[in-house]
Amino acid sequence: MFPENLPTDSSSELPVNSHSMKQGDVVEIQIVDVSESGEGVGRVNERVVFVPDTVTGDRITARITHVKRQYAHGKLLEVIEASPHRVRPSCIVADKCGGCQLQHIDYDYQLAAKENQVLQALKRIGGFAEPPVAPIVGARGNFAYRNKVTYPLGVSDSGTVKAGYYRKGTHQIVNLNQCPVQDERLNPLLAEIKQDIQDRGWQIYQPESKGAREPGSRRTGVQILVSQEQDAGVSERGIPKPKLRNRPTVTEVIDIPDDRPKFRHLLLRIGRRTGEILLTLVVTDLNIPDIEGQAQRWMQRYPKLVGVCLNLNDRPTNNIFGTETRCVAGREFICETFGNLQFQLKGDTFFQIYTEQAEAVLDLIVDRAGFTGTETLIDAYCGIGTFTLPLSKRVKRVMGIEVHSASVIQARANARLNGINNVEFRTGEVEELLPELDMQADVVLLDPPRTGCDRAVLDALTDMQPAQIIYISCKPSTLARDLQILCEQGNYQIDLVQPADFFPQTAHVECVAFLSKSQVTTTAPAELASS
């Protein structure tokens, strides 16, 4: 079903060919695979071409938009023959919005493609001949699952407030009043809050096209117009004629700083189990006229809205959040149930987007790890304790490591909330703290960002030699790279890699890998698998 001689992403090394493909060419392509980024993959004269909005089995025409030395990108023009895996997207802006990449693909094939991405990454990047990849855990529902949405705000050509995801490959906002992948209970708030911001005349932050500037340095030009008069002479009766005035000319423009508070982002978070909703507005100044009154009206209108917060971000940056948050109505967190525990989640808290799928992975870890209650566990990249705290019920002692101090504060608060006292949290980079820990872990849980683990983390694990390593990953390629190092350098073996779909309709796939000490002398992964 999936060819093994094609790349899964545009960074793959390919043989150079002499085909004179150029930008603007219209080509016919048979799509034979789906890439790691969700693009269809085909070949034209031996050159690989990536085309969004296509799927394996499509025969299409595309216009070439970018040509690289080893591959090209194209834009879909026409589907000549549709794949049996092609479906009509549920969202009317699916072909424009950058939020989803796979809505045109039926869900069963989305799962198959993601499972194959994991398998191919482990083979090609990790060098594992026969990696033990289990069938992917599909989502219980593949729409209306997101428990948090963050929308940039903008202004349309007609002057109305808009909010939505960015158009594919741009920073142009695709305006949304509802979104099929977010929890449907958030849809009414999105449209009405936008309208209220519009009606109040509150300003919207609009970064310059070549990057954001300081909000306070945006200027409003005031033009000084000057006209000159000249004598027109006298009439035949000797009466002076009215002076002539020429057309006014602009002689000077004075720039006046526009220091009014501006809105940058709108964030909505919901507790899937509790139904509680939190609204966070990212602004350039916390002094918004009558924001407290408007927040109270929002909470009266929506009984499940338990808090309205402002987050201050007055810097010229692409980062969403600033460092200061102020609650202007209600409370600054929602309550949610996860792993039979209670969690308090703030607007900027990292928490898995698909609550139910994250809990399924937690259950898998508990079932697979075989905890006896005597273990010492280290949870690296622990965040607010999403996995740390539920797993603390299964082991003797837990150490959580997290670089973000605000997350550590929340993790400790959530531990107190649940009466958990066998957990210790430390703030710092995992690559700095893990090598210095004066403790021997039986189990280490890794949940790094998409870039994977720093090499110092892998070296520290090699030295520590825990009996089990459990690696949660959101990018198959970096997972494969890190597993190769652990197996070669640390003499571990992969017992199981379990893909799980945390982001239906998108190209993202989550995995959890279980590693144990190998009983075989250390060899290269491919040799180990074939021996």
Secondary structure, 3 states (H helix, E strand, C coil): CCCCCCCCCCCCCCCCCCCCCCCCCEEEEECCEECCCCCEEEEECCEEEEECCCCCCCEEEEEEEEECCCEEEEEEEEEEECCCCECCCCCCCCCCECCCCCCCECHHHHHHHHHHHHHHHHHHCCCCCCCCECCCECCCCCCCCECEEEEEEEECCCCCEEECCEECCCCCECCCCCCCCECHHHHHHHHHHHHHHHHHCCEECCCECCECCCHHHCEEEEEEEECCEECCCECCCCCECCCEECCCEEEEEEEEECCCCEEEEEEEEECCCCCCEEEEEEECCCCCCCHHHHHHHHHHHCCCEEEEEEEECCCCCCCCCCCEEEEEEECCEEEEEECCEEEEEECCCCCCCCHHHHHHHHHHHHHHHCCCCCCEEEEECCCCCCCHHHHHCCCCEEEEEECCHHHHHHHHHHHHHCCCCCEEEEECCHHHHHHHCCCCCCEEEECCCCCCCCHHHHHHHHHHCCCEEEEEECCHHHHHHHHHHHHHHCCEEEEEEEEECCCCCCCCCEEEEEEEECCCCCCCHHHHHHC
